[in-house]
Amino acid sequence: MGIIKTDRLVFEYIRRDEEGNVEGITRAVDEVDLDVQKGEFVAILGHNGSGKSTLAKHINAILYPTEGSVWVDGMDTREDKDLWNIRQEAGMVFQNPDNQIIGQVVEEDVGFGPENMGVPTDEIWERVEESLKAVGMYQYRKFSPNKLSGGQKQRVSIAGVIAMHPKCIILDEPTAMLDPNGRREVVRAVRALNDVEGITVLLITHYMEEIIHADKVFVMDKGKVAMQGTPREIFSQVEKLKQLRLDVPQVTLLAHELKKSGVDLPAGILTVEELTQALEHAQKHKH
């Protein structure tokens, strides 16, 4: 069994009008099957309202299934006795870092989680140091979080989760409130955690360029998994992505249009480098 598994997961909520009368039931997650292996980098993509954030909240047991099951490292999220362990193993990073940062000094904030878990003081400081280094924020350890940029704050909140030594990190739109620079910083930090520390990463996003380095991508629409595959397999289906109201990276779009107009290019080009190489290759073969 993978580290995260959902089996026909359904989540419904009751819609009410302003007077509190029941208007109907919305199925936010509709029979979703996920299987994430230890050490994988999995991206869940979808526009707003596709159900991706609702799905994320099930993995950390913030929400419970209406039907179906969710397991984290073999533990059922509906078992109350496992709740603490599940939340320790599956750390959650939210959209707004200001909601997650509570310390007055960066290093105190990062040490808060391990301290709550009863980790011995010496080990807390070791964890704070390794976590801040992992996200490239060690030199800011004595700063007040208020003095940091959005991207830096988000990296501190990620360090706070890493300090708890989770097996898996779920990032729910961690870059939604950041500028492009901050977004790049955070994605780079997340990739390093996956590559270097071997932490399983589940990244929820609607930015296509953030999923390029994922091992697996699930695209959600109306609560269901509409597409799944490697980034290249997903990006090879430009028309389908457009139907799902998702922005395709410019380079993928350009390659797609060139291919349509008769240039001999492979499907699913992800980066400028790949496009350049493919064009050079096509040029050579033309001559």
Buried (B, 14 or more C-beta within 10 A) or exposed (E): EBBBBBBEBBBBEEEEEEEEEEEEEBBBBBBBEBBBBEBBBBBBBBBEBBBBBBBBBBBBBEBEBBBBBBBBBEBBBEEEEBBEBBBBBBBBBBBBBBEBBEBEBBBBBBBBBBBEEEBEEEEBBBBBBBBBEBBBBBEBBEBEBEEBEBBBBBBBBBBBBBBBBBBBBBBBBBBBBBEEEBBBBBBBBBBBBBEEBEBBBBBBBBBBBBBBBBBBBBBBBEBBBBBBBBBBBBBBBBEEBEEBEBBBBEBBBBBBEBBEEEBEBBBBBBEEEBBEEBBEEBEEEEE
